C-alpha cells in the first residue's frame, strides 16, 4: 500500500476502481509530467448524487458530493500512474462545477469539500489552484463535477 493510500485508509477511504468514461473521451491524459483527469461526477456506491444547490441541496451535502468527486479523481490518477499513487508530486488545479440556482453564490464552499479532503489526505501535495463555477445543470442531474490537473514524478 502506498504512503498516500495508507493515509487514505487512516481517513477511512478506499479508492474505488477508476470509473469508465460515460461518452467519447478518455478518463485521463498524460502530457509530460502532468496528468489531466476528465471531470468526475458525484457518485456513491454506483449511484449518482443528484441535487441542485440553492434548491433541494444544502452546502454541506454539496461539499460531501465534491469530496466524492475528489476520491474519483484520485482513483483516475492512480490508474494513470500504473497503480502507484505515490508518483503524485502535486495537485496543480481543480475546476469544480456546481449544479446550482442562479441566485446561489456559495460554489467555493461546495468545492471546499474536495479541496479540504485533498489537503487532509495528501498534505502539502494536495494544495492547488482552483476554480468553482455555477452550472445550470450537470450530466445525469448530479450535484457536482470536478476535473483536475496533477503533477507526477
ROLUM-164587 format. One record per atom (N, C-alpha, C): x, y, z; atom name; residue number from 1; residue in one letter. Coordinates in nm, 3 decimals. Atoms other than C-alpha are relative to their C-alpha. Example, Ala and Ser with C-alpha at 12.3 -4.5 7.8 and 13.67 -1.06 7.14 Angstrom:
2
0.089, -0.119, 0.000, N, 1, A
1.230, -0.450, 0.780, CA, 1, A
0.090, 0.120, 0.000, C, 1, A
-0.082, -0.119, -0.006, N, 2, S
1.367, -0.106, 0.714, CA, 2, S
-0.077, 0.109, 0.073, C, 2, S
//
This chain:
153
0.086, -0.118, 0.000, N, 1, X
0.000, 0.000, 0.000, CA, 1, X
0.090, 0.124, 0.000, C, 1, X
-0.080, -0.121, 0.010, N, 2, X
0.139, 0.340, -0.098, CA, 2, X
-0.016, 0.086, 0.125, C, 2, X
0.010, -0.093, -0.112, N, 3, X
0.204, 0.613, 0.156, CA, 3, X
-0.128, 0.081, -0.004, C, 3, X
0.126, -0.076, 0.012, N, 4, X
-0.086, 0.816, 0.020, CA, 4, X
-0.120, -0.090, 0.028, C, 4, X
0.114, 0.089, -0.024, N, 5, X
-0.314, 0.514, 0.024, CA, 5, X
-0.010, -0.039, 0.147, C, 5, X
0.004, 0.026, -0.144, N, 6, X
-0.214, 0.440, 0.383, CA, 6, X
-0.067, 0.116, 0.072, C, 6, X
0.065, -0.117, -0.060, N, 7, X
-0.315, 0.795, 0.473, CA, 7, X
-0.150, -0.001, -0.029, C, 7, X
0.142, 0.010, 0.034, N, 8, X
-0.644, 0.749, 0.287, CA, 8, X
-0.069, -0.103, 0.089, C, 8, X
0.058, 0.105, -0.086, N, 9, X
-0.705, 0.428, 0.484, CA, 9, X
-0.020, 0.052, 0.142, C, 9, X
0.016, -0.060, -0.132, N, 10, X
-0.646, 0.620, 0.809, CA, 10, X
-0.126, 0.087, 0.005, C, 10, X
0.119, -0.086, 0.008, N, 11, X
-0.923, 0.854, 0.692, CA, 11, X
-0.126, -0.080, -0.033, C, 11, X
0.115, 0.085, 0.029, N, 12, X
-1.149, 0.557, 0.618, CA, 12, X
-0.039, -0.003, -0.147, C, 12, X
0.028, -0.008, 0.143, N, 13, X
-1.122, 0.597, 0.240, CA, 13, X
0.079, -0.107, -0.074, C, 13, X
-0.062, 0.095, 0.091, N, 14, X
-1.051, 0.315, -0.004, CA, 14, X
-0.033, 0.047, -0.140, C, 14, X
0.026, -0.046, 0.136, N, 15, X
-1.008, 0.422, -0.364, CA, 15, X
-0.073, -0.108, -0.078, C, 15, X
0.071, 0.097, 0.085, N, 16, X
-1.259, 0.257, -0.596, CA, 16, X
0.080, -0.022, -0.128, C, 16, X
-0.056, 0.012, 0.134, N, 17, X
-1.167, 0.127, -0.938, CA, 17, X
-0.033, 0.128, -0.074, C, 17, X
0.022, -0.123, 0.075, N, 18, X
-1.132, 0.420, -1.175, CA, 18, X
-0.126, -0.014, -0.086, C, 18, X
0.123, 0.008, 0.079, N, 19, X
-1.475, 0.490, -1.327, CA, 19, X
0.028, 0.008, -0.150, C, 19, X
-0.012, -0.003, 0.146, N, 20, X
-1.509, 0.424, -1.701, CA, 20, X
-0.065, 0.127, -0.054, C, 20, X
0.062, -0.118, 0.061, N, 21, X
-1.588, 0.720, -1.928, CA, 21, X
-0.144, -0.030, -0.041, C, 21, X
0.141, 0.016, 0.035, N, 22, X
-1.957, 0.776, -1.995, CA, 22, X
-0.030, 0.040, -0.144, C, 22, X
0.021, -0.045, 0.138, N, 23, X
-1.907, 0.907, -2.350, CA, 23, X
0.132, -0.015, -0.077, C, 23, X
-0.116, 0.014, 0.088, N, 24, X
-1.645, 0.951, -2.625, CA, 24, X
0.114, 0.091, 0.045, C, 24, X
-0.117, -0.072, -0.050, N, 25, X
-1.344, 1.072, -2.424, CA, 25, X
0.083, -0.099, 0.081, C, 25, X
-0.083, 0.084, -0.086, N, 26, X
-1.057, 0.928, -2.224, CA, 26, X
-0.006, 0.055, 0.142, C, 26, X
0.014, -0.047, -0.138, N, 27, X
-1.064, 0.943, -1.844, CA, 27, X
0.117, 0.085, 0.048, C, 27, X
-0.118, -0.080, -0.036, N, 28, X
-0.712, 1.087, -1.821, CA, 28, X
0.096, 0.000, -0.118, C, 28, X
-0.100, -0.015, 0.106, N, 29, X
-0.428, 1.204, -2.044, CA, 29, X
0.127, 0.053, 0.063, C, 29, X
-0.130, -0.048, -0.047, N, 30, X
-0.059, 1.240, -1.965, CA, 30, X
0.061, 0.090, -0.107, C, 30, X
-0.077, -0.087, 0.086, N, 31, X
0.142, 1.525, -2.113, CA, 31, X
0.123, 0.041, 0.081, C, 31, X
-0.119, -0.024, -0.080, N, 32, X
0.498, 1.534, -1.989, CA, 32, X
-0.019, -0.055, 0.139, C, 32, X
0.019, 0.045, -0.137, N, 33, X
0.482, 1.517, -1.611, CA, 33, X
-0.134, 0.044, 0.059, C, 33, X
0.133, -0.038, -0.044, N, 34, X
0.122, 1.636, -1.596, CA, 34, X
-0.102, -0.107, -0.040, C, 34, X
0.113, 0.087, 0.031, N, 35, X
-0.190, 1.421, -1.580, CA, 35, X
-0.126, 0.085, 0.008, C, 35, X
0.127, -0.071, 0.008, N, 36, X
-0.518, 1.579, -1.689, CA, 36, X
-0.110, -0.103, 0.018, C, 36, X
0.108, 0.095, -0.028, N, 37, X
-0.816, 1.397, -1.540, CA, 37, X
-0.132, 0.064, -0.038, C, 37, X
0.132, -0.047, 0.043, N, 38, X
-1.155, 1.437, -1.705, CA, 38, X
-0.091, 0.019, 0.120, C, 38, X
0.096, -0.029, -0.107, N, 39, X
-1.446, 1.562, -1.499, CA, 39, X
-0.056, -0.127, 0.061, C, 39, X
0.056, 0.112, -0.075, N, 40, X
-1.554, 1.319, -1.230, CA, 40, X
-0.126, 0.049, 0.070, C, 40, X
0.129, -0.043, -0.055, N, 41, X
-1.916, 1.336, -1.121, CA, 41, X
-0.024, -0.062, 0.137, C, 41, X
0.030, 0.046, -0.136, N, 42, X
-2.060, 1.289, -0.775, CA, 42, X
-0.079, -0.131, -0.006, C, 42, X
0.061, 0.132, -0.008, N, 43, X
-2.133, 0.919, -0.725, CA, 43, X
0.039, -0.064, 0.132, C, 43, X
-0.028, 0.075, -0.122, N, 44, X
-2.160, 0.699, -0.417, CA, 44, X
-0.055, -0.142, -0.019, C, 44, X
0.038, 0.140, 0.017, N, 45, X
-2.163, 0.318, -0.445, CA, 45, X
-0.078, -0.023, -0.129, C, 45, X
0.061, 0.020, 0.131, N, 46, X
-2.256, 0.337, -0.813, CA, 46, X
-0.129, 0.078, -0.024, C, 46, X
0.123, -0.080, 0.014, N, 47, X
-2.545, 0.579, -0.758, CA, 47, X
0.037, 0.147, -0.011, C, 47, X
-0.025, -0.142, 0.017, N, 48, X
-2.544, 0.937, -0.881, CA, 48, X
-0.048, 0.077, 0.123, C, 48, X
0.041, -0.092, -0.106, N, 49, X
-2.552, 1.201, -0.607, CA, 49, X
-0.055, 0.123, -0.072, C, 49, X
0.067, -0.104, 0.076, N, 50, X
-2.805, 1.438, -0.756, CA, 50, X
-0.050, 0.110, 0.092, C, 50, X
0.055, -0.112, -0.075, N, 51, X
-2.936, 1.774, -0.648, CA, 51, X
0.044, 0.131, -0.060, C, 51, X
-0.030, -0.135, 0.048, N, 52, X
-2.930, 2.143, -0.714, CA, 52, X
0.019, 0.091, 0.120, C, 52, X
-0.030, -0.089, -0.112, N, 53, X
-2.760, 2.377, -0.471, CA, 53, X
-0.084, 0.126, -0.011, C, 53, X
0.089, -0.115, -0.002, N, 54, X
-2.988, 2.658, -0.368, CA, 54, X
-0.145, -0.039, -0.023, C, 54, X
0.136, 0.050, 0.022, N, 55, X
-3.292, 2.440, -0.440, CA, 55, X
-0.026, -0.115, 0.097, C, 55, X
0.030, 0.118, -0.082, N, 56, X
-3.304, 2.086, -0.298, CA, 56, X
0.123, -0.060, 0.068, C, 56, X
-0.123, 0.049, -0.063, N, 57, X
-2.947, 2.050, -0.165, CA, 57, X
0.068, 0.116, 0.072, C, 57, X
-0.070, -0.105, -0.075, N, 58, X
-2.759, 2.243, 0.104, CA, 58, X
0.151, -0.011, -0.022, C, 58, X
-0.144, -0.009, 0.021, N, 59, X
-2.392, 2.340, 0.110, CA, 59, X
0.073, -0.122, 0.058, C, 59, X
-0.066, 0.116, -0.063, N, 60, X
-2.294, 2.057, 0.347, CA, 60, X
-0.013, -0.124, -0.089, C, 60, X
0.020, 0.115, 0.089, N, 61, X
-2.444, 1.792, 0.116, CA, 61, X
0.078, 0.019, -0.130, C, 61, X
-0.078, -0.029, 0.121, N, 62, X
-2.282, 1.963, -0.184, CA, 62, X
0.148, -0.024, 0.023, C, 62, X
-0.142, 0.022, -0.032, N, 63, X
-1.942, 1.958, -0.013, CA, 63, X
0.030, -0.149, 0.010, C, 63, X
-0.018, 0.145, -0.007, N, 64, X
-1.986, 1.586, 0.058, CA, 64, X
0.004, -0.059, -0.141, C, 64, X
-0.002, 0.045, 0.140, N, 65, X
-2.062, 1.534, -0.313, CA, 65, X
0.134, 0.036, -0.066, C, 65, X
-0.129, -0.041, 0.055, N, 66, X
-1.747, 1.729, -0.402, CA, 66, X
0.113, -0.091, 0.049, C, 66, X
-0.100, 0.093, -0.053, N, 67, X
-1.540, 1.502, -0.175, CA, 67, X
-0.004, -0.130, -0.080, C, 67, X
0.011, 0.122, 0.081, N, 68, X
-1.673, 1.203, -0.370, CA, 68, X
0.067, 0.018, -0.135, C, 68, X
-0.068, -0.029, 0.127, N, 69, X
-1.552, 1.368, -0.690, CA, 69, X
0.151, -0.006, 0.018, C, 69, X
-0.144, 0.002, -0.026, N, 70, X
-1.206, 1.413, -0.536, CA, 70, X
0.051, -0.142, 0.014, C, 70, X
-0.039, 0.140, -0.014, N, 71, X
-1.193, 1.045, -0.444, CA, 71, X
0.007, -0.065, -0.139, C, 71, X
-0.002, 0.054, 0.136, N, 72, X
-1.281, 0.956, -0.805, CA, 72, X
0.118, 0.055, -0.079, C, 72, X
-0.119, -0.056, 0.065, N, 73, X
-1.009, 1.194, -0.929, CA, 73, X
0.125, -0.077, 0.040, C, 73, X
-0.116, 0.075, -0.045, N, 74, X
-0.755, 1.012, -0.715, CA, 74, X
0.002, -0.142, -0.057, C, 74, X
0.007, 0.133, 0.061, N, 75, X
-0.877, 0.677, -0.848, CA, 75, X
0.049, 0.005, -0.144, C, 75, X
-0.048, -0.015, 0.138, N, 76, X
-0.820, 0.800, -1.204, CA, 76, X
0.150, 0.027, -0.002, C, 76, X
-0.143, -0.030, -0.007, N, 77, X
-0.480, 0.940, -1.108, CA, 77, X
0.080, -0.126, 0.029, C, 77, X
-0.067, 0.126, -0.030, N, 78, X
-0.382, 0.605, -0.958, CA, 78, X
0.011, -0.086, -0.125, C, 78, X
-0.003, 0.077, 0.126, N, 79, X
-0.475, 0.435, -1.286, CA, 79, X
0.103, 0.059, -0.095, C, 79, X
-0.096, -0.067, 0.089, N, 80, X
-0.272, 0.693, -1.479, CA, 80, X
0.144, -0.025, 0.042, C, 80, X
-0.135, 0.024, -0.055, N, 81, X
0.027, 0.618, -1.253, CA, 81, X
0.031, -0.149, 0.008, C, 81, X
-0.027, 0.143, 0.000, N, 82, X
0.011, 0.245, -1.317, CA, 82, X
-0.023, -0.066, 0.135, C, 82, X
0.032, 0.056, -0.130, N, 83, X
-0.133, 0.179, -0.973, CA, 83, X
0.083, 0.054, 0.115, C, 83, X
-0.089, -0.055, -0.103, N, 84, X
0.132, 0.378, -0.781, CA, 84, X
-0.033, 0.146, 0.028, C, 84, X
0.042, -0.136, -0.034, N, 85, X
-0.034, 0.681, -0.626, CA, 85, X
0.114, 0.084, 0.056, C, 85, X
-0.113, -0.076, -0.055, N, 86, X
0.298, 0.776, -0.465, CA, 86, X
0.080, 0.073, -0.108, C, 86, X
-0.062, -0.079, 0.107, N, 87, X
0.408, 0.909, -0.806, CA, 87, X
-0.050, 0.144, 0.001, C, 87, X
0.055, -0.136, -0.009, N, 88, X
0.194, 1.214, -0.725, CA, 88, X
0.100, 0.092, 0.066, C, 88, X
-0.084, -0.104, -0.060, N, 89, X
0.406, 1.522, -0.666, CA, 89, X
-0.087, 0.116, 0.051, C, 89, X
0.079, -0.118, -0.036, N, 90, X
0.137, 1.793, -0.660, CA, 90, X
-0.135, -0.003, -0.070, C, 90, X
0.128, -0.033, 0.064, N, 91, X
-0.229, 1.857, -0.720, CA, 91, X
0.019, 0.143, -0.050, C, 91, X
-0.029, -0.131, 0.059, N, 92, X
-0.196, 2.152, -0.958, CA, 92, X
-0.126, 0.087, -0.004, C, 92, X
0.121, -0.082, 0.016, N, 93, X
-0.552, 2.266, -1.032, CA, 93, X
-0.123, -0.087, -0.002, C, 93, X
0.133, 0.058, 0.009, N, 94, X
-0.913, 2.171, -0.981, CA, 94, X
-0.093, 0.101, -0.064, C, 94, X
0.110, -0.083, 0.050, N, 95, X
-1.205, 2.306, -1.176, CA, 95, X
-0.129, -0.070, 0.041, C, 95, X
0.123, 0.059, -0.055, N, 96, X
-1.533, 2.244, -0.996, CA, 96, X
-0.124, 0.067, -0.058, C, 96, X
0.129, -0.046, 0.054, N, 97, X
-1.879, 2.275, -1.148, CA, 97, X
-0.109, -0.040, 0.098, C, 97, X
0.104, 0.023, -0.100, N, 98, X
-2.174, 2.309, -0.912, CA, 98, X
-0.136, 0.023, -0.064, C, 98, X
0.137, -0.009, 0.050, N, 99, X
-2.531, 2.239, -1.025, CA, 99, X
-0.076, 0.089, 0.099, C, 99, X
0.058, -0.093, -0.096, N, 100, X
-2.693, 2.544, -0.872, CA, 100, X
-0.096, 0.099, -0.066, C, 100, X
0.095, -0.100, 0.045, N, 101, X
-2.967, 2.802, -0.899, CA, 101, X
0.073, 0.129, -0.034, C, 101, X
-0.062, -0.126, 0.044, N, 102, X
-2.900, 3.144, -1.049, CA, 102, X
0.040, 0.089, 0.117, C, 102, X
-0.030, -0.088, -0.114, N, 103, X
-2.901, 3.310, -0.706, CA, 103, X
0.091, -0.065, 0.105, C, 103, X
-0.089, 0.067, -0.094, N, 104, X
-2.678, 3.055, -0.530, CA, 104, X
0.142, 0.052, -0.021, C, 104, X
-0.134, -0.058, 0.014, N, 105, X
-2.335, 3.204, -0.457, CA, 105, X
0.109, -0.069, 0.081, C, 105, X
-0.099, 0.067, -0.085, N, 106, X
-2.157, 2.953, -0.235, CA, 106, X
0.071, -0.116, -0.070, C, 106, X
-0.073, 0.105, 0.072, N, 107, X
-1.991, 2.744, -0.508, CA, 107, X
0.136, -0.029, 0.064, C, 107, X
-0.129, 0.029, -0.065, N, 108, X
-1.650, 2.789, -0.337, CA, 108, X
-0.013, -0.087, 0.125, C, 108, X
0.020, 0.082, -0.119, N, 109, X
-1.788, 2.642, -0.013, CA, 109, X
-0.030, -0.144, -0.037, C, 109, X
0.029, 0.136, 0.046, N, 110, X
-1.918, 2.341, -0.204, CA, 110, X
0.129, -0.069, -0.044, C, 110, X
-0.123, 0.061, 0.052, N, 111, X
-1.588, 2.277, -0.384, CA, 111, X
0.106, -0.015, 0.110, C, 111, X
-0.088, 0.023, -0.115, N, 112, X
-1.409, 2.313, -0.049, CA, 112, X
-0.007, -0.144, 0.048, C, 112, X
0.010, 0.141, -0.039, N, 113, X
-1.537, 1.959, 0.013, CA, 113, X
0.110, -0.082, -0.065, C, 113, X
-0.109, 0.069, 0.071, N, 114, X
-1.285, 1.839, -0.248, CA, 114, X
0.134, 0.055, 0.045, C, 114, X
-0.128, -0.062, -0.035, N, 115, X
-1.009, 2.087, -0.162, CA, 115, X
0.045, -0.039, 0.140, C, 115, X
-0.035, 0.034, -0.137, N, 116, X
-1.019, 2.024, 0.212, CA, 116, X
0.040, -0.146, 0.012, C, 116, X
-0.033, 0.142, -0.002, N, 117, X
-1.019, 1.648, 0.157, CA, 117, X
0.138, -0.026, -0.058, C, 117, X
-0.130, 0.025, 0.063, N, 118, X
-0.720, 1.657, -0.078, CA, 118, X
0.116, 0.046, 0.088, C, 118, X
-0.105, -0.048, -0.090, N, 119, X
-0.514, 1.864, 0.167, CA, 119, X
0.010, -0.092, 0.122, C, 119, X
-0.002, 0.090, -0.115, N, 120, X
-0.615, 1.638, 0.457, CA, 120, X
0.067, -0.133, -0.037, C, 120, X
-0.051, 0.130, 0.042, N, 121, X
-0.526, 1.325, 0.259, CA, 121, X
0.142, 0.004, -0.051, C, 121, X
-0.128, -0.006, 0.070, N, 122, X
-0.218, 1.444, 0.072, CA, 122, X
0.100, 0.099, 0.059, C, 122, X
-0.087, -0.101, -0.058, N, 123, X
-0.071, 1.718, 0.289, CA, 123, X
0.029, 0.111, -0.100, C, 123, X
-0.036, -0.112, 0.088, N, 124, X
0.115, 1.994, 0.102, CA, 124, X
-0.017, -0.035, -0.148, C, 124, X
0.020, 0.041, 0.140, N, 125, X
0.094, 1.791, -0.221, CA, 125, X
-0.145, 0.017, -0.044, C, 125, X
0.141, -0.017, 0.031, N, 126, X
-0.281, 1.838, -0.201, CA, 126, X
-0.042, 0.145, -0.022, C, 126, X
0.035, -0.142, 0.020, N, 127, X
-0.271, 2.220, -0.213, CA, 127, X
0.002, 0.032, -0.149, C, 127, X
0.018, -0.018, 0.144, N, 128, X
-0.383, 2.350, -0.551, CA, 128, X
-0.065, 0.134, -0.031, C, 128, X
0.079, -0.113, 0.050, N, 129, X
-0.518, 2.634, -0.759, CA, 129, X
-0.138, -0.054, -0.032, C, 129, X
0.136, 0.051, 0.014, N, 130, X
-0.889, 2.619, -0.826, CA, 130, X
-0.094, 0.103, -0.061, C, 130, X
0.117, -0.079, 0.042, N, 131, X
-1.199, 2.749, -0.997, CA, 131, X
-0.123, -0.073, 0.050, C, 131, X
0.127, 0.057, -0.044, N, 132, X
-1.550, 2.696, -0.862, CA, 132, X
-0.110, 0.078, -0.071, C, 132, X
0.097, -0.071, 0.083, N, 133, X
-1.826, 2.779, -1.108, CA, 133, X
-0.139, -0.064, 0.009, C, 133, X
0.138, 0.046, 0.002, N, 134, X
-2.201, 2.751, -1.127, CA, 134, X
-0.033, -0.060, -0.135, C, 134, X
0.051, 0.059, 0.124, N, 135, X
-2.371, 2.531, -1.385, CA, 135, X
-0.152, -0.010, 0.013, C, 135, X
0.146, 0.007, -0.002, N, 136, X
-2.739, 2.547, -1.477, CA, 136, X
-0.048, -0.144, 0.011, C, 136, X
0.027, 0.143, -0.017, N, 137, X
-2.734, 2.167, -1.498, CA, 137, X
0.130, -0.076, -0.026, C, 137, X
-0.115, 0.088, 0.021, N, 138, X
-2.486, 1.879, -1.499, CA, 138, X
-0.051, -0.136, -0.047, C, 138, X
0.044, 0.129, 0.050, N, 139, X
-2.494, 1.532, -1.657, CA, 139, X
-0.070, -0.084, 0.108, C, 139, X
0.077, 0.090, -0.086, N, 140, X
-2.749, 1.293, -1.502, CA, 140, X
-0.059, 0.070, 0.122, C, 140, X
0.053, -0.075, -0.113, N, 141, X
-2.859, 1.571, -1.266, CA, 141, X
0.089, 0.000, 0.122, C, 141, X
-0.089, 0.004, -0.117, N, 142, X
-2.551, 1.529, -1.046, CA, 142, X
0.020, 0.139, 0.057, C, 142, X
-0.019, -0.126, -0.071, N, 143, X
-2.473, 1.796, -0.792, CA, 143, X
0.132, 0.067, -0.034, C, 143, X
-0.134, -0.055, 0.017, N, 144, X
-2.101, 1.837, -0.865, CA, 144, X
0.077, -0.081, -0.103, C, 144, X
-0.098, 0.064, 0.088, N, 145, X
-1.842, 1.761, -1.133, CA, 145, X
0.131, 0.076, 0.016, C, 145, X
-0.130, -0.063, -0.019, N, 146, X
-1.471, 1.825, -1.087, CA, 146, X
0.102, -0.067, -0.091, C, 146, X
-0.112, 0.050, 0.078, N, 147, X
-1.176, 1.792, -1.324, CA, 147, X
0.128, 0.047, 0.067, C, 147, X
-0.122, -0.036, -0.069, N, 148, X
-0.813, 1.805, -1.218, CA, 148, X
0.125, -0.015, -0.084, C, 148, X
-0.133, 0.010, 0.060, N, 149, X
-0.453, 1.855, -1.325, CA, 149, X
0.096, -0.033, 0.114, C, 149, X
-0.091, 0.051, -0.100, N, 150, X
-0.182, 1.669, -1.136, CA, 150, X
0.142, -0.008, -0.056, C, 150, X
-0.139, 0.020, 0.038, N, 151, X
0.199, 1.671, -1.147, CA, 151, X
0.045, -0.132, 0.060, C, 151, X
-0.050, 0.128, -0.048, N, 152, X
0.362, 1.329, -1.123, CA, 152, X
0.151, -0.010, -0.023, C, 152, X
-0.144, 0.023, 0.016, N, 153, X
0.720, 1.203, -1.093, CA, 153, X
0.025, -0.075, -0.129, C, 153, X
//
